[in-house]
Amino acid sequence: MDLKDRYPEVFNWGRWCKGWCCLGLLGFPVATCCESYFSSFSDLQEVVFIIQSQKNSVHVERAQKRQAELLQQAQKIDQRLPSVLLLHSLSDNEGDWSILPLLPYLSATFGKNSSWILFLEEQTNVKLDRLLHILRKFDAEKEWFLGKPLHDDESTIIHHYAFADNPSVFKYPDFGASWALSLPLINRLAEKVKDEPLKSDFTIDLKHEIALYIWDNGNGPSLTAVPELCTYPEKDPRSQHCATTLDTYLPVCGMPVKNEDIFVAVKTCKKFHTERVPVVKRTWERQAALLEYYSDHADPSIPTIDLGVPNTERGHCGKTFAILKRFLSADVPRTNWLLIVDDDTLISLPRLRALLSCYRPDEPVTLGERYGYGLGQGGYSYITGGGGMLFSREAVSRLLASGCKCYSNDAPDDMVLGMCLNALGLPVTHSPLFHQARPEDYAKEYLAHQVPISFHKHWNIDPVAIFHKWLVDDAGDTNLDFSQEGIKEEL
């Protein structure tokens, strides 16, 4: 006789099963009973998948491929089709990518008929049968925050120096491995978002800020580590037990863009001509075919160009807009791409050229590390300047044609550009390969599955050594294989 027929009261009443299996009173394997108790949901239809997609056409296509793959996989394992949603398409609210403003919608839509919401990135691979087995180990009627934990080894500016006494004590999820929230937690957080306006003005490192909000100074759950949520490549032997894996290669969609098709603008000032500019010259300047230094002082030994904009201690909006205008003028060679960096930015132009093979210059592309301002109350997204701001020619043309301008020379250039792009309805596109801070400011396991493109700031580091460690491959500038056989097609 089947166990469910012999012990109907056990399999119908999970709470009885929990007590009995813990005491070992049933006479059959404990795991069978315990799994029955914790399986408060039965199939994938009770799991909502949200792909953290973006509005740029390249990312829409990637997300749609991931969506189709998940649905096909569900069909193959004879599961009823789950909801697989694309984050960028859920509403017109710019702040949706920061997740918290989206919680009331998720609660209202799925709060009564689902058990889990699982977030994943475009490049996250999921094995649905393994994932389902893992989720059944957790009582979905309780509050759960699941993921692969990251931690800081030292307090960092991008996390506002949180947990300065012991930064490693706080765990936050690696989005690349996917992360999950149970619906009871979603429902409670949704009420909190509705009752208490989101306090933080800036969204800088979303994965850390999400974990802080959920933890709520100990009033909410901490992240529960799930070893089967992984960031190993799919074919890595270490991934055999994993329910999720991550495509960790540098996205390449064809031959890299030509070196002569990227115009590089380096923002500097007189006081850094002898301190920072030499670092650029010793590291990545030689990778650029077209590069100009813009300063408040013309120095023919570098050389620098004085755009007639006074230097400011912060913001640099006037200088940046002068660069945008110069890019479209006849004073410089015509190119499809403009890269604006600080004089203390470290960057790999070969890797950038490879990445740009995935983007269309005839679209208004703005690419880099995305931050947000006031996303809980509308607000806007922007590309933070230190990691490098990449613009297609079409994006620059639309920005300047709109009449967008600085309200002062020392206004924050990246934020003003974000406001203008938002007003125009043009998306900013996030790449986690650009970094506003130093390698030391990011979790080691997070950087371990990246091929980084940039870092920023020279504070308390040897920038030349950092460049060669993180941004140069053993074979030289790059060992990327751009032969037809070596190209990993993204689209």
N, C-alpha and C positions, 0 to 999 in steps of 0.2 A: 504494500500500500504506500502511496506517495506520502511524504512527510506532511504536506499541507492538508491531506485528508485525515491523517492520524492526529494532527495537532491543529485543528482549525482555529482554536482560540489564540494560539501563539501567532499564527500568521495574520490573523485579523486584528490583533491588538498588539501593536509594536511595543507598547510600554511593558506589557507582560514579558514579551520576548527579551527585552533588554535585561530585565531583572533575572530571568531564568538563565540566560546564556552567561551572564556574569557569574552566576553561582554554579554553573556547570551541571544543571539538574536535568537536562533534556535527553541525554544519552546519544546525541548525534553531534557532529562537528560544530563547535562554537561559532565558527565563521559563518556557517549557513544561517544560523539564527540571528547573529548580529547584523549581517548584511540585510536580512529581511527587515530588521527594526529600522535601520538607518535609511532604507530605501523608501522614503516618503514620497518619491516620485518614480514613475515606471519607465518613461521613455524620453527620447530627445525632444518630443514636442513640448516638454515642460522646461526646456533650456532655450533661452533667447541668446543668440549669438549677435554681437555687435562688432563689426569690423571698423576699426578706428581709421576710417577713410578720409580723403581730402578731395577738394573740389577740382583740382587740376586734372586735366583729361588723362594724363599718364596714370595718376593714382586712382582715378575712377575705374579705369580699365583693369588695373591690378586687383582692385577690391572686388569688382564684378567677377573676375576669374576665381578668386578665393571663394566668393559666395556660391558660384556654380559648383565648384569642387566639393564644398561642404554638403550641398543638397544632393549631389550625385552619390556621395559617400553614404549619406543617410539612407538613400534608396537601396543601395547595395546590401546594407546590413538589415534590411527589412524593418526600418524604423519609420514611423510617421514623420513627415517633414517638419523640422523645427523652423522657427522664425530666424532668418539670417538677414540682419539689417546693415545698411551702410550708414555710418554715423553722419556723414556730410549731408545726407539727403533727408534726415528726420525732420528738420525744420529750417527756417531761414535765419535762426538765431546764430550769430557769429560765435557765441560762447559755448555752443554745444560740444566742441572738441575738449573743453575743460571738464566735461562730464557732470559736475555738480549742478549746473543750471538745468541739466537734462533729467535729473532724477524725478521731479514731479511727473513729467510725461511718462517715464518708464513705470512708475508706480501706478498711475492711472490706467495705463494700457495693459500692463502685464501683472499687476499686483495680486490679482485673484485667480489667475489661471496658469501661472508659471511658478517654477521653484528656484531657478537660477538665471542670472544674467552673466554671460561670459564675454569679456572684452578681449579682442585679439587684434594684432596688427596685420597689415596687408601681407607681410612676409612670414606670418606664423602658420606653420603646418599643424593640422590637428588630426589625430586618429580617434574618430568618434567612439568606437567601441571601448577603447581604453579610457577615454574621458568619462564616458557614462559609468564605467565600473568605479572610477575614482570618486565621482560625485555621489554615488550611492553609499559611500562610506560615511557621509556627513548627513546629519539630521537637517533636512532643508526647512524644517519648521523653526529652526533657531537662526540666530544671526551669525553669518560666516563671512569672512574676508579671506579669500584663498589666493595664493600666488607663489612665485619664486622670489625669495627674499633677497634684497640688496641692503647694504649698510655702508655708512661712511666710516673710513678709518680715522679721519680727522675732521674737525668742524670746518664747514665750508661756506663761503659767501653765497653760493647759489641756494643754500638751505638756511640762509640767515643765521648761520652759526648755531643752529639748533643742537641741543644735547651736547653742549661744549665740553662738559666734564667727561662724557663717555659717548661719543657719537655712534659707536658700533651697537649700542643697545637698541636703537630704533630701527625697525625693519620696514622696508617699503618695496612694492612689487616691481619686478622687471617686466614691463609691458610686453616685451618681445616673447615671453613665455606664455602669455595670456594671463588673465586674472579674473576672479569670479566673486560675485556678491550674491548671497541668498536673498530671496524676495522679502523676508521679514526685515532684513537690514535695509534694503532698498526702500521699503515702505516707511520705516522710521526716519531715515535720512531725508526722504522727500518731504515729510512733514516739517522737519527742522529747516530745510531750505526755504519752505514757504513761510514759516513763522519768523525766521531770523535771517535777514539779508546777509549774503556772503560778505565777510569782513575784508578779506585781502584784496587790495587794489591790483596787485601784480600776480600774474601766473608765470612762473619761471621754470620750475621743474615739476611738472604735473604729477608724476608718479609719487613724489615725496609729499606734495601738498594734499593729494587724495588720501594718503595714508594718515597724515596728521589730522585731517578733518574727520575721518572715520574713528580714529583712536580717541579724539576729543579729550585729551588730558587724562586718559584712563577710564573715561565714562563709556567708551565704546570698545569694540573688539580690536585687538592687534592682528596683524597679518599672520595667518596660519600657513606655515611652509608646506608645500605639496611637492615632494621630490620628483614626481612624474611630470610636472610642468617645467620644461627644459628650454634652454637656448643653444643646445648643441645643434650642429648641422644634421640634417635628416640621415645622412649616410655615415655619420660618426658612430663607431662601435659603442661609445658611451651612451648613445640614445636608445638602446634596445628596450629599456624599460619605460621610455617616455611616451606620454600622451600628446605632448606638443614638442615641436622642434622649430628651429628658426633658420631661414635662409640668411646666412651671414656674409655672403660675398658682396663686393661692391656692385651695385646695380649697373649693368652695362647693356645697352640695347642696340649696339652696332659699333662702328668705328668711332673713336673719340672725336670731339669737335677739333678743328684745327687750332693750333696754338695762336695763329694770326687772327682768329675770330673771337678772341677774348681781350677786351681792353681793360687793363688793371689800373685802378686809381688808388694810390696810397696817401692817406691823410696824415700829415705830420705838421710840426711847427719848429721854429728855430731852436728852441731849447732841447729838442730831441734829435737834432741833426747829427750829433756826435755820439748819442747814446743808443737810440733805437734803429735809426736808418742803417748803420753798419751791420746790424743783425740781419736785416732784410737782405742786404747785399751778400752776406756770407751764407745765407740759407737758400731762399726760394726765388730771389730776383732773377737768376739765370734761367728759371723755368718759363719766364714770361717773354713773349715776343713783343708785346706792346705794353709798356708800363710807364706811368708818370707819377712823380711825387708832387703833392700839392701842399704848399706851406704858406705862412705869412711872410716869408722872407725868401727871395730868390737867391739860391746858392748854386753857382755854375759847377761846383766841384761834385755835386751829387748826380745830376742837377735837379733843382726844385723849381716849381712854377708858382709864382705868386698870383692868385686869382683875384686879388684886390679885396679880399674879405678879411677883416681883422681877426686875429686869433682869439679864441675864447677858451676859458678853462674847462668848459663842459659843453655838451650839446652839439656844437659844430654844424648846425642846420644850414647856416648861410654857405659854408664851404661845400657841403654835400650838394646843395641845389646848384651851385656854380659848376660842380663837376657834372651833374646831370645835363646841364645846358651845353657844356663843352663837348660832351659825348655825342650830342646830336649835331654839333656844328661841323664846319669844314676844316676846323683846326686840327682834328685828329683823324686817323684812318677810319673808314666806316667798318664797323664790326657788328655782329649779331648780339654780343653779350658784353655787359659791363659788370665788373667786379670791383666793389668799393671795400677797402679794408683799412684798419688802423695800422699805425707804424709798429705796433707791438702784436700784430696778428701773425701767427705762424700757419702756413697753408701749403698743401700739396696741389699744385696746378695740374700735374698729370692725372691725379685722381679726380679732380674737378672736371677736367675735360672728358674723362670717361663717364662720369655721372651725367654730364650734359648731353650725352648721346641719347638719353631717354626723354629729353624735353624739346619742344618745338619753339624756335625763336620767333615764329610768327604769332604766337600766343603771348598774352601779357603775363609772363612768368616772373615772380619774385620769390627767390629761393634762399634758404638759410635756416638758422635755428629760430623757431617761432616762440615768441613770448606773447603774453596777453595783458591788457589793461582794462580793468572794470568789466570783465566778462560776465560777472553775475548780474550786472545791471545794463546789459547791452554791450557797451565797450567795443574794443577792436583788438585785432591781432597785429603784430609787427615782427619783422625780422630784426633781431638784435644785432647791432652793428659790429661788435668786437669779433664775432666769429666769421664775419664776411657777409656782405649783402650782394646777391647776384641778381641782376636784372636783364631781361630780354630787351632788345631794342623797342619792341612793341610796348612793353610796360613803361619804359621811360617816356616814349612819345605820348602815351595816354596820360601819364602823370602831369607832364608839363602842359599839355593841351587843355587840361582841366582847370588850369589856373591855380593849382595847388602851390602854396608857398609857405615860407617860414613866418611865424609871427614875431620872431627875433632871431638874430644870428646865433645866439647861444641856446636856442630851443633844442630839445633832443631830436636829432635828425631821424633816427630810426622810428621814433614814436610818431612824429609828424607825418612821415611817409606812410605809416600804418593807418593813421586817421584818413589820409587822402585815399589810399587804396580801398579802405572800407566804404568811404563815401561814393567811390566809383563802382562799388560792387565787385572789385577784383580781389581774388583770393591771394593770401600769402601761403607759400608752400613750405612745409616743414621738412627738414632733413636732419635726423639725429647725428649725422656725420659732421656737422658744423658745431663748434663748441665755443661758447662765450667765455669760458674760464680755462684754467690749466688742467692737465691730466690729473693732477693731485686732487682736484675738486670733484672728481666723479668716482663712483664706486668701481673698484677694480673689475668685478665680474661684469659690470655693464660695458666697460671698454673692451673687455676680452672678446666680445663677439662683434666688434666693429672693425671697419677699415676707415679710420677717421680721415676727414679732409682738412679740418682746421682746429686750432686752439688759440687762446688769447691770453695776454698778459705775461710779463717777464718777472713778476714779483716773486722773489725768493727762489728762483730756479735758474738754471743755465739754459737759456732759450735755444742755443745752438745744439746742445746735447738733446734737449727735448725734441727738437725738429728731427734730428737723425734717428732718435729712438722710435718716434711715433709716426712720422710722416714720410720717411724714406725707406724703401724696401732694400733688402740685401743686394739686389742687382743694380742698385743705383736709385734714380728718381722713382722708378716704378718697375715692378716685374709683372705687371698686368699683361695677360695674353690677349692681344687684339686680333689674332688670326681668326679666320672663320670658325675653326674648330674650338678656339678658346673662348669665344664670346658666349656668355650666358644670356640668352635672350630673355628679356623681361616681358615683352609684349608679343 
